[in-house]
C-alpha cells in the first residue's frame, strides 16, 4: 500500500514536471521552469524511496542479520544530494538572469498553470497523508509532506508570475530564487533526518516516554539503561531493568516479557530486548 502512494507521486510529478517545463519555456517564466525542475527532482527522490521500500522488504540474510530496513533511509540520503544539486542550479540560473537585464513579464498562462498544479498536488497530498496514517508509514508521510511543500511552491510561483504582470517583471525571478531556496531547504531536511537515523540518533522525548512506561510496569524497581534506534520505519528498544533480587528466574522473566509487550502495544515498538538485573 505504501508503494501505491509513492507510485502515484511519481506519475503526478512526471506529468506536472513536463507541463511546467513546457509552459515555462513557452511563456518565458523562470519561476515556472524552476518549479518544473523542482518536480523533476521529486521524481528522482520518489523513485529512490520506492527502491528503498522494495529493498527494505527483503528478509534478513547472512550479511544482513538485522534485515534491510535501512535501505529506505540510504535512498533518502542519496535523493537529498540530487535535490540539493538541482536547487543550487536553479538558484544560479535565476540569479544569473538578473544580470542579463531586459526581462519581460511572462505570459499569464504560466500563472494559471501554477494554480492548476497546486490543486493537483494538494489532492495527492491528501491521499498520501491519509494512506500514511492508515498504514503508519513514516516514509509515506514524508512523501505527503513533500507533496504539500510542492503545492506551496506552486502557489508562490503563481503569485510571482501574476505580480510580474504589473510592470514588475523581476518578481518572476524573485519567485524562481524562492523556489530554489525551498528545494535546498527540503534537501537539507531530508539529509538531516536520514543522517540522524543512520548514525542511530533518536528522539529524547520518546526515550523518556518509553522509560516512564517501563517504570509503571508492575515489578520493575528501576531502569538502569535504555536505548532505542530506528531501522527504517521500525523502532527497536534495548533496556536494562532492575527487579527484586529475591525473585525467581521465571518471575523475573515474566516481568521482562510484560515490559516488552507493553512497549509494543502502547508505543508501536517493533522489537524490544530487555535485560534483567537484581536490585
C-alpha angles and dihedrals in degrees: 000000000000090000090056091060092049092047090051089052092049093050092046093048092050091053096043094043092053091046095048095046092048094048091038093059093038094050093035094236116158090190095054092045089052090049089050091053088049090058090046089059089047088058090056093044092049092048089051090051090048091052089047091051091052095047091045089060092061113109123245117278139181096288095033104046091161093051131247099283095124091061088088091055092049090051090052090051092053091047091053091057091052093047092049092052092052092044091055090048091052090050092049093049094046095047092045090055089062092066094050092065127192092087113168126203111269122243114279088238087079090061093050089049090054092051092048091050091048091056092049093049092049091057091047088051091052092050095048093043092054091045092050091051091048096052096028094236120163093193094053090046089052088051089051091052089050088052090053093049089051090053090054091048090054090051090051090048092053092047092051093049093047090048091052089061090071095070089279100112091157089071089075089058091046089053090051090052090050090050090051091051091049091052090052092047092050090049091050092049091051091047093048093049095044095046090047091056095043091054089051094252115162140186109269091207091058090049088055091049091051091049092051090051092051093048090052091057113105112254097023112121097181148332113251096181139354131184135172137187139179126246102187105297093345129093122213120193129198117193138174111205132188121227136173109294091220094063120111119245093253093052092049089049091051090054092051090049090051090051090051094049093046094052091048093049101041101034103026091240111172099211136004129195113196125188117194125214129180119253 
